[in-house]
Amino acid sequence: MSGLGYTAEDDGRKWLALTILCVSLLMISLDNTVLNVALPTLVRDLHATTTELQWIVDAYVIVYAGLLLTVGSVADRIGRKRVFQIGLVLFAAGSTWAAFSGSSDVLIAARAFMGLGGAGMMPSTLSIITNMFKDDVERQRAIGIWSATTGMGVAIGPIVGGVLLAHFWWGSVFLINLPIAVIGILFSMPFLPESKDATAKRPDPLGALLSVIGLGLVLWALIEAPARGWSSPYVTISGICGVAVLSVFVLFERHSVHPMLNLEFFRNRRFSGAVSSVGLVAFGLFGSLFVLTQYLQFSLGYTALQTGVRVLPAAAAIAIVAPVSSFAVRFVGTKVTAGVGLLIVAGGLFQISGATESTTYGGVILGLVMLGVGMGLVIPSATESVMGSLPSGHTGVGSAVNGTFLQAGGALGVAVIGSLMATRYQNRVAGALAGYKIPTDIMHAITGSIGGALGVSSELGGSLGAALAGVARSAFISGMDLGLVTGAGFALGGALIALIFLPNRSVSVGPSTSRKPFDSGGSNDSSI
């Protein structure tokens, strides 16, 4: 490694470098959920519909997930530290743009630009960590801390957003990124080691373009379906084209001499089972947070800050469980740790899905804790399994694949759970108001989001306004329950994948071994 001239064996400096990476990583993971608590504010200030809210969340993720693999290979080629620093600069610039957006469309574009920066930072942090910590036990501890930072950022995002919204305007949830980015850039210069892979293949821009277009089309179909109709030609054609483009992407990657995604990795059951577990737990977590933060504000009447405080049990559970998950892996193995974690996530989603109009916060707190515990078990164990199955020369791309599945799973969770909620909400509200003559623009506001319906109800006032608010809340909770049950089903599927494909014990593939990363035999899978 270059940089300061110190080696990964210098304990003090490599743990300091880990701290710098985790502080910067906290900004990325915070951004995934800090916006969720501001969604009701965006409904009021920007008049955003549920569909636009989904795009505000997912525009960032589409670019982020679509470019992670290519940027990971670029980092392996030109230097992981350098790409990490470029990512910090781009993320800070995008955050500034987002903070001063004057409309939903501009905010969606700014969020997409932020995805460029996130794609530069995320794979570099994990690949630098993996190259610094060669010892299995130390690497598990380091990845546990890295995962805890990721989980903490996801979980405490709502409370950070709540504090900011209690004192400032909604753009502050993006400006909070700037001081963190500055600190990350200044401290990374002297303290982060540089590393690269001298044999890394050249980037694959066509593969990146195909993955972004394919994922974007699929998400467009899922997100737009409630507003346009699931049978709409636009939705159907978009979905079919998205699947077709992703199929072309797979074929292209299979025959490319420099693929951004080496499909041979997936022949290793440890690798494929681990990234699938990461994607499916993200599906449930991101999708549930998208609807739960709205539920706490619109249905239970909490402020943004009160909502953030009430998500703290999930944050606390992640903070406690993630750092010690490596001990669980050592005692019971990766298979059981990840599988049980996904079962707990499924149980938490099922528990919350039983919410009714009379349910109070006490009725969903157990589910929030279970989500935190499950995530704290799954992310570190599955991530370590991914990184430990690859030789050091592939850590950039390996961490990018892990991040891609995390982000793509989260984007699909927001799209699927959000769209199921929106569809049932719109159908229930439209059915209840079918006998009334309501102007088109007002009806659009009512069916566009629960926030729009509550805004109309407050203007109406009296018994009629109260009745509309009751219909909107009932329809929203029904839609939320449907989405969460679906998320629980995906988490159960992930548990089965983990229990079937993951090994009981991890055997690292380092530079000293001649095993190929896609070898499906040998000790990696001997205990399945």
C-alpha positions as CSV (number, residue, x, y, z in Angstrom):
1,M,0.0,0.0,0.0
2,S,1.1,3.5,-0.7
3,G,0.1,6.7,1.0
4,L,1.8,7.2,4.3
5,G,4.2,4.3,3.8
6,Y,2.6,2.3,6.6
7,T,1.4,-1.3,6.2
8,A,-1.9,-2.9,7.1
9,E,-0.1,-4.4,10.1
10,D,0.2,-1.0,11.8
11,D,-2.8,-1.6,14.1
12,G,-3.2,2.0,15.3
13,R,-3.3,3.6,11.9
14,K,-5.4,1.0,10.2
15,W,-8.1,1.4,12.9
16,L,-7.8,5.2,12.5
17,A,-8.3,4.7,8.8
18,L,-11.4,2.5,9.5
19,T,-12.8,5.3,11.6
20,I,-12.4,7.9,8.8
21,L,-14.1,5.5,6.3
22,C,-17.0,4.8,8.7
23,V,-17.6,8.5,9.4
24,S,-17.8,9.1,5.6
25,L,-19.9,6.0,5.1
26,L,-22.3,7.2,7.8
27,M,-23.2,10.1,5.4
28,I,-24.1,7.7,2.6
29,S,-26.2,5.4,4.8
30,L,-27.8,8.4,6.6
31,D,-28.9,9.7,3.2
32,N,-30.8,6.5,2.5
33,T,-33.3,7.2,5.3
34,V,-32.9,10.8,6.5
35,L,-35.1,11.8,3.6
36,N,-37.9,9.4,4.7
37,V,-38.9,11.5,7.7
38,A,-39.1,14.6,5.4
39,L,-41.5,12.9,2.9
40,P,-44.6,14.4,4.5
41,T,-43.0,17.8,4.5
42,L,-42.3,17.4,0.8
43,V,-46.0,16.6,0.3
44,R,-46.9,19.9,1.9
45,D,-44.1,22.1,0.5
46,L,-43.6,20.7,-2.9
47,H,-47.1,19.1,-3.3
48,A,-45.4,15.8,-4.1
49,T,-47.6,12.8,-4.8
50,T,-46.8,9.3,-3.6
51,T,-45.3,8.4,-7.0
52,E,-43.0,11.5,-6.9
53,L,-42.0,10.5,-3.3
54,Q,-41.0,7.1,-4.6
55,W,-38.9,8.7,-7.4
56,I,-37.2,11.1,-5.0
57,V,-36.1,8.1,-2.9
58,D,-35.3,5.7,-5.8
59,A,-33.7,8.2,-8.3
60,Y,-30.6,8.2,-6.1
61,V,-30.6,4.4,-5.8
62,I,-31.0,3.7,-9.5
63,V,-27.9,5.6,-10.4
64,Y,-26.1,4.4,-7.3
65,A,-26.8,0.7,-7.8
66,G,-26.3,0.9,-11.5
67,L,-22.8,2.4,-11.4
68,L,-21.5,0.6,-8.3
69,L,-20.0,-2.3,-10.3
70,T,-18.3,-0.2,-12.9
71,V,-17.0,2.3,-10.3
72,G,-15.8,-0.6,-8.2
73,S,-13.7,-1.9,-11.1
74,V,-12.4,1.6,-11.8
75,A,-11.4,1.9,-8.2
76,D,-9.5,-1.4,-8.4
77,R,-7.7,-0.1,-11.5
78,I,-6.8,3.6,-10.7
79,G,-6.8,3.5,-6.9
80,R,-9.5,3.0,-4.2
81,K,-8.6,6.0,-2.2
82,R,-8.7,8.3,-5.2
83,V,-12.1,7.1,-6.3
84,F,-13.4,7.5,-2.7
85,Q,-12.3,11.1,-2.6
86,I,-13.9,11.9,-5.9
87,G,-17.1,10.3,-4.7
88,L,-17.0,12.6,-1.6
89,V,-16.8,15.7,-3.8
90,L,-19.6,14.6,-6.1
91,F,-21.8,13.7,-3.2
92,A,-21.3,17.0,-1.5
93,A,-22.1,18.9,-4.8
94,G,-25.3,16.8,-5.3
95,S,-26.4,17.4,-1.7
96,T,-26.1,21.2,-2.2
97,W,-28.2,21.0,-5.4
98,A,-30.8,18.9,-3.7
99,A,-31.0,21.3,-0.7
100,F,-32.0,24.2,-2.9
101,S,-34.4,22.3,-5.3
102,G,-37.6,24.2,-5.9
103,S,-39.7,21.4,-7.3
104,S,-40.1,17.6,-7.1
105,D,-38.6,17.2,-10.6
106,V,-35.5,19.2,-9.8
107,L,-35.1,17.3,-6.5
108,I,-35.4,14.0,-8.4
109,A,-32.6,15.1,-10.7
110,A,-30.4,16.2,-7.8
111,R,-30.9,12.9,-6.1
112,A,-29.8,11.0,-9.2
113,F,-26.6,13.1,-9.3
114,M,-25.9,12.3,-5.6
115,G,-26.0,8.6,-6.7
116,L,-22.8,9.3,-8.7
117,G,-21.0,10.3,-5.5
118,G,-22.4,7.4,-3.5
119,A,-21.3,4.9,-6.1
120,G,-17.7,6.2,-5.8
121,M,-17.6,6.0,-2.0
122,M,-19.4,2.8,-1.0
123,P,-17.3,0.1,-2.8
124,S,-14.1,1.9,-2.0
125,T,-14.7,1.9,1.7
126,L,-15.3,-1.9,1.9
127,S,-12.4,-2.8,-0.5
128,I,-10.0,-0.6,1.5
129,I,-11.1,-2.2,4.7
130,T,-10.7,-5.7,3.3
131,N,-7.2,-5.0,2.0
132,M,-6.1,-3.4,5.4
133,F,-7.4,-6.3,7.5
134,K,-5.9,-9.6,6.4
135,D,-6.5,-11.6,9.6
136,D,-9.9,-13.3,9.5
137,V,-10.9,-12.3,13.0
138,E,-9.8,-8.7,12.6
139,R,-11.6,-8.5,9.2
140,Q,-14.8,-9.8,10.7
141,R,-14.6,-7.2,13.5
142,A,-13.8,-4.4,11.0
143,I,-16.7,-5.4,8.7
144,G,-18.9,-5.7,11.8
145,I,-18.1,-2.1,12.6
146,W,-18.6,-1.1,9.0
147,S,-21.9,-2.8,8.9
148,A,-22.9,-1.3,12.2
149,T,-22.2,2.1,10.8
150,T,-24.3,1.3,7.7
151,G,-27.1,0.1,9.9
152,M,-26.9,3.0,12.3
153,G,-27.0,5.5,9.5
154,V,-30.1,3.8,8.0
155,A,-31.8,3.7,11.4
156,I,-30.9,7.0,12.9
157,G,-31.5,8.9,9.6
158,P,-35.1,9.6,10.6
159,I,-34.2,11.1,14.0
160,V,-31.5,13.3,12.4
161,G,-34.0,14.4,9.8
162,G,-36.6,15.1,12.6
163,V,-34.2,17.3,14.5
164,L,-33.3,19.2,11.4
165,L,-36.9,19.7,10.4
166,A,-37.8,20.9,13.8
167,H,-35.4,23.8,13.5
168,F,-34.8,24.3,9.7
169,W,-36.4,23.9,6.3
170,W,-36.4,20.5,4.5
171,G,-33.2,21.3,2.5
172,S,-31.2,21.0,5.7
173,V,-31.5,17.2,5.5
174,F,-29.1,17.4,2.6
175,L,-26.8,20.2,3.8
176,I,-25.9,18.1,6.8
177,N,-23.8,16.1,4.4
178,L,-21.4,19.0,3.6
179,P,-19.4,19.1,6.9
180,I,-19.1,15.3,6.9
181,A,-17.8,15.4,3.3
182,V,-15.3,18.1,4.1
183,I,-14.0,16.1,7.2
184,G,-13.8,13.0,5.1
185,I,-11.7,14.7,2.3
186,L,-9.3,16.4,4.7
187,F,-8.6,13.4,6.9
188,S,-8.5,10.9,4.0
189,M,-5.5,12.6,2.4
190,P,-2.9,11.9,5.1
191,F,-4.4,8.8,6.8
192,L,-6.0,6.5,4.2
193,P,-3.7,4.1,2.4
194,E,-3.9,3.8,-1.4
195,S,-4.4,0.4,-2.9
196,K,-5.2,-0.9,-6.4
197,D,-5.1,-4.1,-8.5
198,A,-2.4,-3.9,-11.1
199,T,-4.1,-6.6,-13.1
200,A,-7.6,-5.0,-13.0
201,K,-9.5,-5.1,-16.3
202,R,-10.7,-1.9,-18.0
203,P,-14.1,-0.5,-17.1
204,D,-17.3,-1.7,-18.7
205,P,-19.4,1.5,-19.6
206,L,-21.8,-0.4,-21.8
207,G,-22.6,-2.9,-19.1
208,A,-23.2,0.0,-16.7
209,L,-25.5,1.7,-19.1
210,L,-27.5,-1.4,-19.7
211,S,-27.9,-2.1,-15.9
212,V,-29.0,1.5,-15.2
213,I,-31.6,1.5,-18.1
214,G,-32.9,-2.0,-17.2
215,L,-33.3,-1.3,-13.5
216,G,-34.7,2.1,-14.2
217,L,-37.4,0.8,-16.6
218,V,-38.4,-1.9,-14.1
219,L,-38.7,0.5,-11.3
220,W,-40.6,3.0,-13.5
221,A,-43.2,0.4,-14.2
222,L,-43.5,-0.5,-10.5
223,I,-43.7,3.1,-9.3
224,E,-45.9,4.4,-12.0
225,A,-48.4,1.5,-12.0
226,P,-50.7,2.8,-9.2
227,A,-51.2,6.2,-10.9
228,R,-51.4,4.9,-14.5
229,G,-52.9,1.5,-13.8
230,W,-51.2,-1.9,-13.7
231,S,-52.7,-2.8,-17.1
232,S,-51.6,0.5,-18.7
233,P,-49.6,-0.1,-22.0
234,Y,-46.9,2.3,-20.7
235,V,-46.5,0.3,-17.6
236,T,-46.6,-3.1,-19.3
237,I,-44.2,-2.1,-22.1
238,S,-41.8,-0.4,-19.7
239,G,-41.7,-3.5,-17.5
240,I,-41.2,-5.9,-20.4
241,C,-38.5,-3.7,-21.9
242,G,-36.7,-3.4,-18.5
243,V,-36.6,-7.2,-18.1
244,A,-35.4,-7.5,-21.7
245,V,-32.6,-5.0,-21.2
246,L,-31.5,-6.7,-18.0
247,S,-31.5,-10.0,-19.9
248,V,-29.3,-8.4,-22.6
249,F,-27.1,-7.1,-19.8
250,V,-26.6,-10.6,-18.4
251,L,-25.8,-12.0,-21.9
252,F,-23.4,-9.2,-22.6
253,E,-21.6,-9.7,-19.3
254,R,-21.3,-13.4,-19.9
255,H,-19.5,-12.9,-23.2
256,S,-17.6,-9.7,-22.5
257,V,-13.8,-9.9,-22.1
258,H,-13.9,-7.3,-19.4
259,P,-17.3,-7.6,-17.7
260,M,-18.2,-5.3,-14.9
261,L,-20.0,-8.2,-13.3
262,N,-18.2,-11.5,-13.4
263,L,-21.1,-13.9,-13.5
264,E,-18.7,-16.7,-12.6
265,F,-18.7,-15.4,-9.0
266,F,-22.2,-16.6,-8.7
267,R,-21.2,-20.2,-9.1
268,N,-19.8,-19.9,-5.6
269,R,-22.8,-20.7,-3.4
270,R,-21.3,-18.8,-0.5
271,F,-21.1,-15.6,-2.7
272,S,-24.5,-15.9,-4.4
273,G,-26.3,-16.9,-1.2
274,A,-24.8,-14.0,0.7
275,V,-25.6,-11.2,-1.8
276,S,-29.1,-12.6,-2.2
277,S,-29.5,-12.3,1.6
278,V,-28.3,-8.7,1.6
279,G,-30.7,-7.8,-1.2
280,L,-33.7,-9.3,0.4
281,V,-33.1,-7.9,3.9
282,A,-32.7,-4.4,2.2
283,F,-36.0,-5.0,0.4
284,G,-37.9,-5.3,3.6
285,L,-36.0,-2.6,5.5
286,F,-36.1,0.2,3.0
287,G,-39.6,-0.6,1.8
288,S,-40.9,-0.7,5.4
289,L,-39.2,2.6,6.4
290,F,-40.8,4.3,3.4
291,V,-44.3,3.6,4.6
292,L,-43.6,3.6,8.4
293,T,-42.3,7.1,8.6
294,Q,-45.5,8.3,6.8
295,Y,-47.6,6.1,9.1
296,L,-46.1,7.6,12.2
297,Q,-46.8,11.2,11.0
298,F,-50.0,11.0,9.0
299,S,-51.8,8.2,10.9
300,L,-50.5,8.6,14.4
301,G,-50.0,12.4,14.2
302,Y,-46.4,12.6,15.3
303,T,-44.1,15.5,14.2
304,A,-41.0,14.8,12.2
305,L,-38.8,14.9,15.4
306,Q,-41.2,12.7,17.3
307,T,-41.2,10.2,14.4
308,G,-37.4,10.1,14.4
309,V,-37.4,9.4,18.2
310,R,-39.8,6.6,17.7
311,V,-37.6,4.9,15.2
312,L,-34.7,4.8,17.7
313,P,-35.5,1.3,19.0
314,A,-34.6,0.0,15.6
315,A,-31.4,2.0,15.6
316,A,-30.5,0.8,19.1
317,A,-31.0,-2.8,18.1
318,I,-28.7,-2.5,15.1
319,A,-26.1,-0.7,17.2
320,I,-26.1,-3.5,19.8
321,V,-26.4,-6.5,17.5
322,A,-24.2,-5.6,14.4
323,P,-20.8,-5.3,16.2
324,V,-21.3,-8.6,18.0
325,S,-22.7,-10.5,15.1
326,S,-19.2,-11.8,14.3
327,F,-19.3,-13.8,17.6
328,A,-22.6,-15.4,16.5
329,V,-20.9,-16.4,13.2
330,R,-18.0,-18.0,15.1
331,F,-20.4,-19.9,17.4
332,V,-23.2,-21.0,15.1
333,G,-21.9,-20.2,11.6
334,T,-22.9,-17.8,8.8
335,K,-25.8,-20.0,7.7
336,V,-27.7,-19.8,11.0
337,T,-26.8,-16.2,11.8
338,A,-28.0,-14.8,8.5
339,G,-31.0,-17.2,8.2
340,V,-32.2,-16.4,11.7
341,G,-31.7,-12.7,11.1
342,L,-34.0,-12.8,8.0
343,L,-36.6,-14.8,9.9
344,I,-36.6,-12.1,12.6
345,V,-37.0,-9.4,9.9
346,A,-39.9,-11.3,8.5
347,G,-41.4,-11.6,11.9
348,G,-41.1,-7.9,12.5
349,L,-42.8,-7.0,9.3
350,F,-45.6,-9.5,10.0
351,Q,-46.0,-8.0,13.5
352,I,-46.3,-4.4,12.2
353,S,-48.6,-5.5,9.3
354,G,-51.3,-6.2,11.9
355,A,-51.7,-2.5,12.5
356,T,-55.3,-1.1,12.4
357,E,-56.8,2.4,12.8
358,S,-56.8,1.9,16.6
359,T,-53.2,0.7,16.8
360,T,-50.9,3.0,18.9
361,Y,-47.1,3.2,18.7
362,G,-46.9,0.6,21.4
363,G,-48.5,-1.8,18.9
364,V,-45.6,-1.6,16.4
365,I,-42.5,-1.1,18.6
366,L,-41.8,-4.8,18.9
367,G,-41.7,-5.0,15.1
368,L,-39.3,-2.1,14.9
369,V,-37.0,-3.8,17.3
370,M,-37.1,-7.0,15.4
371,L,-36.3,-5.2,12.2
372,G,-33.2,-3.8,13.9
373,V,-32.1,-7.1,15.4
374,G,-32.5,-8.9,12.1
375,M,-30.6,-6.4,10.1
376,G,-27.8,-6.3,12.7
377,L,-27.4,-10.1,12.2
378,V,-27.8,-10.3,8.4
379,I,-25.7,-7.5,7.0
380,P,-22.4,-8.1,8.8
381,S,-22.5,-11.9,8.4
382,A,-23.5,-11.8,4.7
383,T,-21.1,-9.0,3.9
384,E,-18.2,-10.9,5.5
385,S,-19.2,-14.0,3.5
386,V,-19.2,-12.0,0.3
387,M,-15.8,-10.4,0.9
388,G,-14.2,-13.5,2.4
389,S,-15.1,-15.6,-0.7
390,L,-13.0,-13.4,-3.0
391,P,-9.2,-12.9,-3.4
392,S,-7.9,-9.5,-2.6
393,G,-7.6,-8.4,-6.2
394,H,-11.3,-8.6,-6.6
395,T,-12.4,-6.7,-3.4
396,G,-13.4,-3.6,-5.3
397,V,-15.8,-5.4,-7.6
398,G,-16.9,-7.8,-4.8
399,S,-17.8,-4.9,-2.5
400,A,-19.6,-3.2,-5.4
401,V,-21.7,-6.4,-6.0
402,N,-22.6,-6.4,-2.3
403,G,-23.5,-2.7,-2.4
404,T,-25.5,-3.2,-5.7
405,F,-27.6,-5.9,-4.2
406,L,-28.2,-3.9,-1.0
407,Q,-29.2,-0.8,-3.0
408,A,-31.2,-2.6,-5.7
409,G,-33.0,-4.6,-3.1
410,G,-33.8,-1.4,-1.2
411,A,-35.0,0.3,-4.4
412,L,-37.3,-2.6,-5.3
413,G,-38.6,-2.6,-1.7
414,V,-39.6,1.0,-1.9
415,A,-41.1,0.5,-5.4
416,V,-43.0,-2.7,-4.6
417,I,-44.1,-2.0,-1.0
418,G,-44.8,1.7,-1.9
419,S,-46.8,0.7,-5.0
420,L,-48.9,-1.9,-3.3
421,M,-49.7,0.6,-0.6
422,A,-50.5,3.3,-3.1
423,T,-52.7,1.0,-5.2
424,R,-54.8,-0.2,-2.3
425,Y,-55.0,3.3,-0.9
426,Q,-56.2,4.8,-4.2
427,N,-58.7,2.0,-4.7
428,R,-60.2,2.3,-1.2
429,V,-60.4,6.1,-1.3
430,A,-61.8,6.2,-4.8
431,G,-64.4,3.6,-3.9
432,A,-65.5,5.4,-0.7
433,L,-65.9,8.7,-2.6
434,A,-67.5,7.2,-5.7
435,G,-70.9,8.7,-4.9
436,Y,-69.6,12.3,-4.5
437,K,-69.1,14.9,-7.2
438,I,-65.5,16.1,-6.5
439,P,-63.5,18.4,-8.8
440,T,-60.8,16.6,-10.7
441,D,-57.9,18.5,-9.2
442,I,-59.1,18.0,-5.7
443,M,-59.7,14.3,-6.3
444,H,-56.2,14.0,-7.7
445,A,-54.8,15.6,-4.5
446,I,-56.9,13.2,-2.4
447,T,-55.9,10.0,-4.3
448,G,-52.3,11.2,-4.9
449,S,-51.2,10.7,-1.3
450,I,-52.6,10.5,2.2
451,G,-50.9,13.9,2.9
452,G,-52.9,15.4,0.1
453,A,-56.1,13.9,1.4
454,L,-55.4,15.2,4.9
455,G,-54.7,18.7,3.5
456,V,-58.1,18.7,1.8
457,S,-59.8,17.4,4.9
458,S,-58.3,20.2,7.0
459,E,-59.6,22.8,4.5
460,L,-63.1,21.3,4.6
461,G,-63.2,21.1,8.4
462,G,-66.3,19.9,10.3
463,S,-67.8,16.4,10.1
464,L,-67.1,16.2,6.3
465,G,-63.4,16.9,6.8
466,A,-63.2,14.4,9.6
467,A,-64.9,11.7,7.6
468,L,-62.5,12.2,4.7
469,A,-59.5,12.1,7.0
470,G,-60.9,8.8,8.5
471,V,-61.3,7.3,5.1
472,A,-57.8,8.3,4.0
473,R,-56.1,7.0,7.2
474,S,-58.0,3.7,6.9
475,A,-57.1,3.2,3.3
476,F,-53.4,4.1,4.0
477,I,-53.1,1.6,6.8
478,S,-54.7,-1.1,4.7
479,G,-52.3,-0.5,1.9
480,M,-49.4,-0.4,4.4
481,D,-50.3,-3.7,5.8
482,L,-50.5,-5.3,2.4
483,G,-47.0,-3.9,1.5
484,L,-45.5,-5.1,4.8
485,V,-46.9,-8.6,4.4
486,T,-45.3,-8.8,1.0
487,G,-42.0,-7.6,2.4
488,A,-42.2,-10.3,5.0
489,G,-42.7,-12.9,2.3
490,F,-39.6,-11.7,0.6
491,A,-37.6,-11.9,3.9
492,L,-38.9,-15.5,4.4
493,G,-37.6,-16.3,0.9
494,G,-34.3,-14.8,1.9
495,A,-34.1,-16.9,5.0
496,L,-34.6,-20.1,2.9
497,I,-31.8,-19.0,0.5
498,A,-29.5,-18.3,3.4
499,L,-30.2,-21.7,5.1
500,I,-29.8,-23.6,1.9
501,F,-26.8,-21.9,0.2
502,L,-24.7,-20.3,2.9
503,P,-21.9,-22.4,4.5
504,N,-21.8,-23.0,8.2
505,R,-18.3,-21.8,8.5
506,S,-16.4,-19.3,6.4
507,V,-13.0,-20.1,4.8
508,S,-11.3,-17.0,3.4
509,V,-9.9,-16.7,0.0
510,G,-6.8,-14.6,0.2
511,P,-3.8,-13.9,-2.0
512,S,-2.1,-16.9,-0.7
513,T,-4.5,-19.4,-2.2
514,S,-4.8,-20.5,-5.8
515,R,-8.5,-21.2,-5.6
516,K,-10.6,-19.2,-8.1
517,P,-13.3,-17.0,-6.6
518,F,-16.0,-18.8,-8.5
519,D,-14.9,-22.3,-7.5
520,S,-18.0,-23.9,-6.1
521,G,-16.3,-26.8,-4.6
522,G,-13.9,-27.1,-1.8
523,S,-14.1,-25.9,1.8
524,N,-16.3,-22.9,1.0
525,D,-19.3,-25.1,0.6
526,S,-18.3,-28.3,2.4
527,S,-20.6,-27.6,5.3
528,I,-23.7,-26.8,3.4
